Amino acid sequence: MPRTLVVIQSRLSSSRLPGKALLTLAGRPVAVLCAQRAGSTGLPVLVATSDDPSDDGLAMTLSSHGIACHRGSLEDVLGRMATATSALDDDDRVVRLTADNVFPDGTFIDTLLSTFANAGVDYLGTSSPDDGLPYGMSAEVFTARALRKAAEQAKTAFDREHVTPYIRRHMRMRTFQAPDAEPVWRELRCTLDTFDDYLRLLAIFTNVTAPETTNWRDLVQILVRQTRPAPIGTLFTLGTAQLGLAYGIANTVGQPTSDQTRALIHQALELGVNSIDTARAYGLSEARLGVALERRSSRPRVITKLSPLAEFDAQATPAAVRHAVRASIFESCHALRQPRLDTVLLHRWAHRTEWEAAAWNELLNLKNEGIVGTLGVSVSGPEEAREALRDENVSHIQCPVNLLDWRWRTSQFLAAVADRPDVEFFARSVYLQGLLLLPPSRWPRYEGAPPQHLAGILSALVSQLKRENREDLCLAYVRGLPWIKSLVIGLETPAQLHSNVKLFRHPPLNENERSIVERAIPTLPDTLLNPAKWVTS
């Protein structure tokens, strides 16, 4: 019978909420509560922290509460996990948790272990939102053999820091699916990454009399009751191209004023939007965002894009490109009024390799300097996305996805996505730049099924699938794709904001309903699916 060891990763040097493992929750430090809940059914629990002096206080706190502690490298977390489990046999099981997720308990871990035992894989883990669970209801199970193989063979800093990507890429893996998960769960958040998260958890555990043993499902139900109806959180990313310039075939309003833009952004934040998309090339967008977000106690995640570098041709020198990239980043920092950028994307995938990869390499330098957080790319189609997925430094991909576009359903693309579960996909152009909401007379010219025929199909699908309107159908289809984390929705008016938020509160299409849509829509040409190829005259 294989043994099991629960190992909880923890450190105090979090960049977003330093010292969070020692914040008080349910009358004890967060790391202590996490360990107590993980061991609630009798499983042995060990907290793996670093041997850096910054974690001395955490180690002493754990010891004073009788919780086993192992200390290892601060940067090489994979190595730390391997040494923490050195006493296990190869077939023994390791359960990996992180101390910022306090909802998982012994019963949840037991369910994962039971599933793992029958799955015939080397790795089983949660993956929000595909698993149907709230973000932060996270755990992973793998064999000690798999961990040791990763520790011996993984070489990149990314794999050493994040522990399991190497296992997921090179060994048999499966994503855990929560039995009987309610649709709203996947839209909730129970992790501890910001001060707002801490306030949420404080409110939840105020209503709990036995914090060590309260079942995880009971905590989730409290979370459901305390959260505003159908929260949209990271599922809805506010697109701001329209706030900086006149944009989109369906835009009849034009560019909003500065005051209108600020009011719209504030309304979006009040409605629960916590992710905003912008770009250097979006005119006044970054500057207007900077003004709107200044002095707010809790800032949303801002995703921006590098300058399109249109001033350079193929003969430009790498040195000139590097200077332009650095200038673009600092201009974004200045406009957004923040010293560090959360996420930066290449505006064009071709810039990944052009000029001897000077643009991408300079972004990597800026990331290493702490000026840029997450790096990613904006792509125009699945082929570019597949190429991007081969780069381990790409962790964010923004792509145009809508219910007409069959290209994102190919087995080659979906297999590439499955190999990189660490990459987050944000879908833009859900309405195909507004085209899907326009009458057929305003569609561009293309070969294939005429616009009138497609409009009839969409109307029939709205009726068959009991959706509110065509907008609801378009959103629900893309929201239902398990590999999509968020939808970038461009807006110009408060009415559009409230209409879209209302539709986000409807359930997404399930797998069977998505199949109905995919069978009904004919294969369409690139001249329709790619707005860059539209002929409108």
C-alpha positions in Angstrom: 0.0 0.0 0.0 1.7 3.3 -1.1 2.1 6.0 1.5 0.9 9.6 1.1 2.6 12.8 2.2 0.9 16.2 1.9 3.5 18.9 1.2 2.4 22.5 1.5 4.6 25.1 -0.3 4.9 28.4 1.5 7.2 31.4 1.7 6.8 35.0 3.1 8.3 36.9 0.2 5.2 37.0 -1.9 5.4 40.1 -4.3 1.6 40.8 -4.3 0.8 40.2 -0.6 4.1 39.8 1.4 3.9 37.8 4.6 0.4 36.4 3.8 1.2 33.0 5.2 1.4 34.6 8.7 -1.8 36.7 8.4 -4.4 35.7 11.0 -7.4 33.6 9.8 -9.8 31.8 12.1 -7.6 32.8 15.0 -4.3 31.3 13.7 -1.8 32.0 10.9 -2.9 31.1 7.4 -0.1 28.5 6.9 -1.2 26.8 10.1 -4.9 26.7 9.1 -3.9 25.3 5.7 -1.9 22.5 7.3 -4.6 21.7 9.8 -7.3 21.5 7.2 -5.1 19.4 4.9 -4.5 16.9 7.8 -8.2 16.8 8.9 -8.6 13.1 7.9 -5.3 12.0 9.4 -2.9 12.4 6.4 0.7 13.4 7.3 1.4 17.0 6.5 4.7 18.8 5.9 5.2 22.5 5.1 8.1 23.1 2.7 9.5 26.6 3.0 12.8 28.1 2.2 16.1 28.3 4.1 16.2 32.1 3.3 16.3 34.2 6.5 13.1 35.9 5.3 11.3 32.6 6.2 12.7 32.1 9.7 9.6 33.5 11.3 7.4 31.1 9.3 9.5 28.1 10.3 9.3 29.2 14.0 5.5 29.7 13.8 5.0 26.3 12.3 7.1 24.6 15.0 5.2 26.4 17.8 2.0 24.9 16.4 3.4 21.4 16.1 3.5 21.3 12.3 6.4 19.6 10.6 8.6 21.9 8.5 11.2 21.3 5.8 13.5 24.1 4.5 15.2 24.2 1.2 16.1 26.5 -1.7 14.1 29.7 -2.1 14.4 29.8 -5.9 14.7 26.0 -6.7 11.2 25.0 -5.4 11.3 21.8 -7.4 14.5 20.8 -5.6 13.0 21.8 -2.3 10.0 19.5 -2.9 12.3 16.6 -3.9 14.3 16.9 -0.7 11.2 17.3 1.4 9.9 13.9 0.1 13.3 12.0 0.1 12.1 9.5 2.7 9.3 8.3 0.4 9.5 5.2 -1.9 9.1 5.8 -5.6 5.5 4.5 -5.7 4.4 6.7 -2.7 2.1 9.6 -3.4 2.9 13.3 -3.0 0.0 15.8 -2.6 1.1 19.3 -3.3 -0.7 22.3 -1.9 0.2 25.9 -1.5 -0.4 27.8 1.8 -2.5 30.6 0.0 -5.3 28.1 -0.6 -7.0 27.2 2.6 -10.2 25.6 1.3 -8.8 22.2 0.5 -9.3 19.8 3.4 -8.6 16.1 4.1 -11.9 15.0 2.4 -11.0 16.9 -0.8 -7.5 15.4 -0.8 -9.0 11.9 -0.2 -11.2 12.3 -3.2 -8.2 13.3 -5.4 -6.2 10.3 -4.1 -9.1 7.9 -4.9 -9.4 9.3 -8.4 -5.6 9.2 -8.8 -5.5 5.6 -7.7 -7.9 4.6 -10.5 -6.7 6.9 -13.2 -3.5 5.1 -14.3 -1.5 8.3 -14.6 1.6 9.9 -13.0 -0.1 13.2 -12.2 -3.6 14.4 -11.3 -4.4 18.0 -10.6 -7.0 20.6 -10.5 -7.0 23.3 -13.2 -9.4 26.2 -12.8 -11.8 26.7 -14.4 -11.8 23.4 -16.3 -12.2 21.4 -13.1 -15.4 23.3 -12.2 -14.0 24.5 -8.9 -13.5 28.0 -7.5 -10.1 29.5 -8.2 -8.0 28.5 -5.2 -9.6 25.1 -4.6 -6.3 23.7 -5.8 -4.3 20.5 -5.2 -2.0 18.1 -7.2 -1.2 14.4 -6.7 1.8 12.7 -8.3 4.1 9.8 -7.5 7.4 10.4 -5.7 9.0 8.8 -8.8 7.6 11.5 -11.1 8.8 14.2 -8.8 12.3 12.7 -8.7 12.5 12.4 -12.4 11.4 16.0 -12.8 14.0 17.1 -10.2 16.7 15.2 -12.1 15.8 16.3 -15.6 14.2 19.8 -15.5 16.7 22.4 -16.3 14.9 25.7 -16.9 14.3 28.3 -14.2 10.6 28.1 -15.0 10.4 24.4 -14.4 12.5 24.6 -11.2 10.3 27.4 -9.8 6.9 26.0 -10.6 7.5 22.3 -9.7 4.9 20.5 -11.8 5.1 21.8 -15.4 7.8 19.3 -16.3 5.7 16.5 -15.0 2.6 17.6 -16.8 4.5 17.9 -20.1 6.5 14.7 -20.0 4.4 12.2 -18.0 0.9 10.8 -18.0 -1.4 13.4 -16.6 -5.1 14.1 -16.1 -7.1 17.1 -14.9 -9.3 16.4 -12.0 -13.0 17.0 -12.6 -15.1 17.9 -9.5 -18.1 15.6 -9.1 -21.4 17.4 -8.9 -19.8 20.9 -9.2 -22.3 23.7 -9.5 -22.0 26.0 -12.6 -21.4 29.1 -10.4 -18.4 27.5 -8.6 -16.0 28.0 -11.5 -16.6 31.7 -11.4 -15.7 32.1 -7.7 -12.4 32.9 -6.0 -11.2 31.5 -2.7 -7.4 32.0 -3.0 -5.3 34.5 -0.9 -3.3 36.6 -3.3 -4.5 40.2 -2.5 -5.8 42.1 0.4 -9.3 41.9 -1.0 -8.9 38.1 -1.0 -8.0 38.3 2.7 -11.0 40.3 3.5 -13.2 37.8 1.7 -11.7 34.9 3.6 -12.0 36.7 6.9 -15.8 37.2 6.3 -16.2 33.5 5.4 -14.3 32.1 8.4 -16.2 34.4 10.8 -19.2 32.1 10.1 -17.3 28.9 10.8 -17.1 27.3 14.2 -14.7 24.5 13.4 -12.3 25.9 10.9 -10.0 22.8 10.9 -12.7 20.3 10.0 -15.5 22.2 8.2 -16.0 20.4 4.9 -14.7 22.2 1.8 -18.1 22.0 0.2 -19.6 23.9 3.1 -17.0 26.6 2.7 -17.8 26.9 -1.0 -21.5 27.3 -0.2 -20.7 30.1 2.3 -18.6 31.7 -0.5 -21.5 31.4 -2.9 -23.9 33.1 -0.5 -21.4 35.9 0.3 -20.5 36.6 -3.3 -22.7 38.9 -5.4 -24.8 36.9 -8.0 -22.9 35.4 -10.9 -19.5 37.2 -10.3 -17.6 37.7 -13.4 -14.1 38.3 -12.0 -11.3 37.3 -14.4 -13.8 35.7 -16.9 -14.6 39.2 -18.2 -11.6 41.4 -19.4 -12.5 44.9 -20.3 -11.2 45.7 -23.7 -10.2 49.4 -24.1 -9.3 49.9 -27.8 -12.6 51.8 -28.2 -11.7 54.0 -25.2 -8.6 55.3 -26.9 -9.6 55.5 -30.5 -12.6 54.9 -32.8 -12.5 51.1 -33.4 -14.5 48.3 -34.8 -16.9 47.8 -37.7 -19.9 48.0 -35.4 -18.8 51.2 -33.6 -21.4 53.9 -34.3 -20.8 55.9 -31.2 -17.2 56.9 -31.7 -14.5 57.5 -29.1 -15.9 58.4 -25.6 -14.7 61.5 -23.8 -12.1 61.3 -20.9 -14.9 61.7 -18.3 -17.0 59.1 -20.0 -14.1 56.7 -20.1 -13.3 57.1 -16.4 -16.9 56.6 -15.4 -17.1 53.5 -17.6 -14.0 51.9 -16.1 -15.2 52.7 -12.5 -18.6 51.1 -13.3 -16.8 48.0 -14.7 -14.7 47.6 -11.5 -17.8 48.0 -9.3 -19.5 45.2 -11.3 -16.6 42.9 -10.5 -14.4 43.2 -13.6 -10.8 42.8 -12.4 -8.9 42.5 -15.7 -8.4 45.2 -18.3 -6.8 44.9 -21.8 -5.0 47.8 -23.5 -2.0 48.5 -25.8 0.5 51.1 -26.7 -1.2 51.3 -30.1 -4.6 52.1 -28.7 -4.3 55.8 -28.8 -5.3 57.4 -25.5 -6.2 54.1 -23.9 -3.3 53.6 -21.5 -3.2 57.2 -20.4 -6.9 57.2 -19.7 -6.6 54.0 -17.8 -3.8 55.5 -15.7 -6.0 58.4 -14.7 -9.0 56.2 -14.0 -7.1 53.7 -11.8 -4.9 56.2 -9.9 -5.3 56.1 -6.1 -7.7 53.1 -6.1 -7.1 50.9 -3.2 -7.4 47.7 -5.3 -6.1 47.8 -8.9 -7.3 45.3 -11.5 -4.8 43.4 -13.6 -3.8 45.4 -16.6 -2.6 43.6 -19.7 -0.9 45.8 -22.3 0.9 45.2 -25.6 4.2 46.3 -26.9 4.3 49.0 -29.5 3.7 47.5 -33.0 7.2 48.7 -33.9 5.9 49.9 -37.2 8.8 52.3 -37.7 11.2 49.3 -38.2 11.7 47.3 -41.4 13.4 44.0 -41.8 16.8 45.7 -42.0 16.6 47.4 -38.6 19.4 46.7 -36.2 18.7 44.6 -33.1 20.2 47.4 -31.0 17.7 49.9 -32.3 14.8 47.5 -31.7 15.9 46.8 -28.2 16.0 50.6 -27.4 12.5 51.0 -28.9 11.1 48.1 -26.8 12.5 49.5 -23.6 11.1 52.9 -24.5 7.7 51.4 -25.3 7.6 49.7 -21.9 8.6 52.8 -19.9 6.0 54.8 -21.9 3.4 52.3 -20.9 4.5 52.5 -17.2 4.3 56.3 -17.4 0.9 56.3 -19.0 -0.6 53.7 -16.7 1.1 55.5 -13.7 2.6 52.3 -12.3 6.3 51.3 -11.9 5.7 47.7 -13.0 3.5 46.2 -15.7 1.4 43.2 -14.8 1.4 41.5 -18.2 2.9 42.5 -21.5 2.2 40.9 -24.9 4.0 41.2 -28.2 1.5 43.0 -30.4 2.5 40.9 -33.4 3.7 37.3 -33.2 6.3 37.9 -36.0 8.2 40.1 -33.6 9.1 37.0 -31.6 11.8 36.1 -34.1 12.4 39.3 -36.2 15.5 41.3 -35.8 17.4 38.3 -34.3 14.6 38.0 -31.6 15.8 41.4 -30.2 12.3 42.5 -29.2 11.5 39.3 -27.3 14.9 39.1 -25.7 14.6 42.7 -24.4 11.2 41.8 -22.9 12.9 38.9 -21.2 15.5 41.3 -19.8 12.8 43.6 -18.5 11.0 40.7 -16.9 14.3 39.7 -15.1 14.6 43.3 -13.9 11.2 43.1 -12.4 9.7 45.8 -14.6 7.4 43.3 -16.4 5.5 40.5 -14.8 3.9 38.0 -17.1 5.0 37.8 -20.8 2.8 36.7 -23.7 1.8 37.2 -27.3 -1.2 38.4 -29.3 -1.7 36.0 -32.2 -4.0 36.1 -35.3 -4.6 32.4 -35.6 -4.0 28.8 -34.3 -0.8 28.3 -36.2 0.8 31.3 -34.5 -0.6 30.1 -31.2 0.9 26.6 -31.6 4.3 28.2 -32.3 4.0 30.4 -29.2 3.2 27.4 -27.1 6.6 25.9 -27.9 8.2 28.8 -26.1 8.4 28.1 -22.3 8.6 31.9 -21.6 5.2 32.5 -23.1 2.5 32.2 -20.4 -0.3 34.3 -21.8 -1.8 34.1 -25.3 -4.5 36.4 -26.6 -6.3 35.1 -29.7 -9.4 35.9 -31.8 -12.0 33.2 -31.0 -15.7 33.1 -32.0 -18.3 30.5 -32.8 -17.8 30.8 -36.6 -14.1 30.0 -36.3 -13.5 26.2 -36.9 -9.7 26.6 -36.8 -9.5 26.5 -33.0 -11.1 23.1 -32.9 -8.4 21.1 -34.7 -6.8 18.2 -32.9 -3.3 19.6 -33.5 -4.2 22.9 -31.8 -6.0 21.2 -28.8 -3.1 18.8 -28.3 -0.7 21.7 -28.2 -2.9 23.4 -25.6 -3.1 20.2 -23.5 0.7 20.1 -23.4 0.9 23.6 -21.8 -1.7 23.8 -19.0 0.3 26.7 -17.5 -0.6 29.1 -20.4 -3.6 31.3 -20.0 -5.7 32.0 -23.1 -7.7 35.2 -23.4 -10.2 35.3 -26.3 -10.8 38.6 -28.1 -13.1 39.3 -31.1 -15.8 37.1 -29.6 -18.3 39.1 -31.8 -15.8 39.1 -34.7 -15.2 42.8 -34.1 -19.0 43.3 -33.9 -19.7 41.7 -37.3 -21.8 38.9 -35.7 -24.2 41.5 -34.3 -24.7 43.4 -37.6 -27.3 42.8 -40.3 -26.1 40.7 -43.3 -26.1 43.9 -45.5 -23.1 45.2 -43.5 -20.9 42.0 -43.8 -17.8 42.0 -46.0 -17.6 40.0 -49.2 -16.3 36.5 -49.1 -16.6 33.1 -50.7 -19.0 30.5 -49.2 -22.3 30.5 -47.3 -23.9 34.0 -47.7 -24.4 36.2 -44.7 -28.2 35.8 -44.9 -27.8 32.0 -44.5 -25.4 32.4 -41.6 -27.7 34.9 -39.9 -30.6 32.4 -40.2 -28.4 29.7 -38.6 -27.5 31.9 -35.7 -31.1 32.9 -35.1 -32.2 29.2 -35.1 -29.4 28.4 -32.6 -30.5 31.2 -30.3 -34.0 29.6 -30.3 -32.9 26.0 -30.1 -30.4 26.6 -27.2 -32.8 29.0 -25.4 -30.4 31.9 -25.4 -31.5 35.5 -24.9 -30.2 36.8 -28.2 -27.3 36.5 -30.6 -24.9 38.3 -28.2 -25.7 35.7 -25.5 -25.1 32.8 -27.9 -21.7 34.2 -29.0 -20.5 34.8 -25.4 -21.9 31.5 -24.0 -20.1 29.5 -26.8 -16.6 31.0 -26.1 -17.1 31.0 -22.3 -17.8 27.3 -22.5 -14.5 26.4 -24.2 -12.5 24.8 -21.4 -9.2 26.2 -22.5 -10.3 29.8 -22.4 -9.7 31.7 -19.2 -11.2 35.1 -20.1 -13.0 37.0 -22.8 -11.8 40.5 -23.8 -14.9 42.5 -24.4 -14.6 46.0 -26.0 -17.1 48.6 -25.0 -17.9 52.2 -25.6 -20.9 52.9 -23.5 -22.4 52.0 -20.0 -25.3 50.4 -21.7 -23.0 48.0 -23.5 -21.2 47.2 -20.2 -24.3 46.4 -18.3 -25.7 44.3 -21.2 -22.6 42.2 -21.4 -22.3 41.8 -17.6 -25.9 40.6 -17.6 -25.1 38.0 -20.3 -22.1 36.8 -18.4 -24.4 35.9 -15.6 -26.0 33.3 -17.8 -24.5 29.8 -17.9 -22.0 29.0 -20.7 -22.8 26.4 -23.3 -22.0 22.9 -22.2 -20.1 20.4 -24.4 -23.2 19.0 -26.0 -24.6 22.5 -26.8 -21.2 23.6 -28.3 -21.3 20.5 -30.5 -24.8 21.6 -31.8 -23.3 25.0 -32.7 -20.3 23.5 -34.4 -22.3 21.1 -36.5 -24.7 23.8 -37.6 -22.2 26.3 -38.9 -20.4 25.5 -42.2 -16.7 25.7 -42.7 -16.0 29.4 -43.6 -13.0 31.0 -45.4 -10.2 33.0 -43.9 -11.4 36.0 -45.8 -14.3 36.1 -43.4 -12.6 34.8 -40.2 -9.7 37.2 -40.4 -10.8 40.9 -40.3 -7.4 41.9 -41.9 -8.7 40.3 -45.1 -12.2 41.8 -45.2 -13.3 43.5 -48.4 -16.2 45.8 -47.6 -16.6 47.9 -50.8 
